């Protein structure tokens, strides 16, 4: 990946979209700090300010570059199939 700007080559693809939340979250939990330069470079190219990770029945997690993570819980509702 060192020789190409995006995950799959020269063009931005769905692979880059899929990588966004994972890279952002990983860097927050265990900062790249030069250990993984390719991942850090891709994260920088994505220019993310924030991501929202869906956590299935546990809700969602908002991660912003500047700020603390915000957990958004799910609320049980009665759902009707139409």
C-alpha positions in Angstrom: 0.0 0.0 0.0 3.0 2.3 0.4 3.1 2.7 -3.4 -0.6 3.5 -3.9 -2.8 6.2 -2.4 -5.9 4.1 -1.6 -6.6 0.6 -0.3 -7.2 -0.9 -3.8 -4.9 1.3 -5.9 -5.2 4.7 -7.4 -9.0 5.2 -7.0 -11.1 5.7 -3.9 -13.4 2.6 -3.6 -15.8 1.0 -1.2 -12.8 -0.7 0.4 -11.7 2.7 1.6 -15.2 3.5 2.9 -15.2 0.2 4.8 -11.8 0.9 6.3 -12.8 4.4 7.6 -14.5 3.5 10.9 -12.0 0.7 11.8 -8.9 2.9 11.1 -10.4 5.8 13.0 -11.3 3.7 16.0 -8.0 1.8 16.0 -6.0 5.0 16.0 -8.1 6.2 19.0 -7.6 3.0 21.0 -4.0 2.3 20.1 -2.5 5.3 18.3 -0.5 4.5 15.2 2.4 6.7 16.2 4.6 5.7 13.3 4.2 2.0 13.9 1.9 1.5 11.0 2.7 4.3 8.5 0.5 3.0 5.7 -2.6 2.9 7.9 -1.7 6.3 9.3 -1.3 7.7 5.8 -4.7 6.3 4.6 -6.4 7.7 7.7 -4.8 11.1 7.0 -6.0 11.0 3.3 -9.6 10.2 4.4 -9.6 13.5 6.3 -12.1 12.2 8.9 -13.3 14.5 11.6 -15.7 11.9 13.1 -17.1 8.5 12.6 -20.2 6.6 13.9 -19.8 2.9 14.6 -22.9 0.9 14.8 -22.9 -1.6 17.7 -25.9 -3.8 16.8 -28.2 -4.0 19.8 -25.8 -2.0 21.9 -26.5 1.2 20.0 -23.8 3.3 18.3 -20.5 5.0 19.2 -19.6 8.5 18.0 -15.9 9.1 17.8 -14.6 12.6 17.0 -11.0 13.6 16.4 -11.3 16.2 19.2 -13.4 14.9 22.1 -14.5 12.0 24.1 -16.4 9.0 22.6 -20.1 9.3 22.9 -22.2 6.1 23.4 -25.7 6.3 22.0 -27.8 3.4 23.4 -30.5 1.7 21.5 -34.1 2.0 22.7 -36.3 -1.1 22.6 -39.4 -0.5 20.6 -42.2 -2.7 19.4 -41.9 -3.2 15.7 -44.6 -4.2 13.3 -44.0 -5.8 10.0 -46.0 -4.3 7.2 
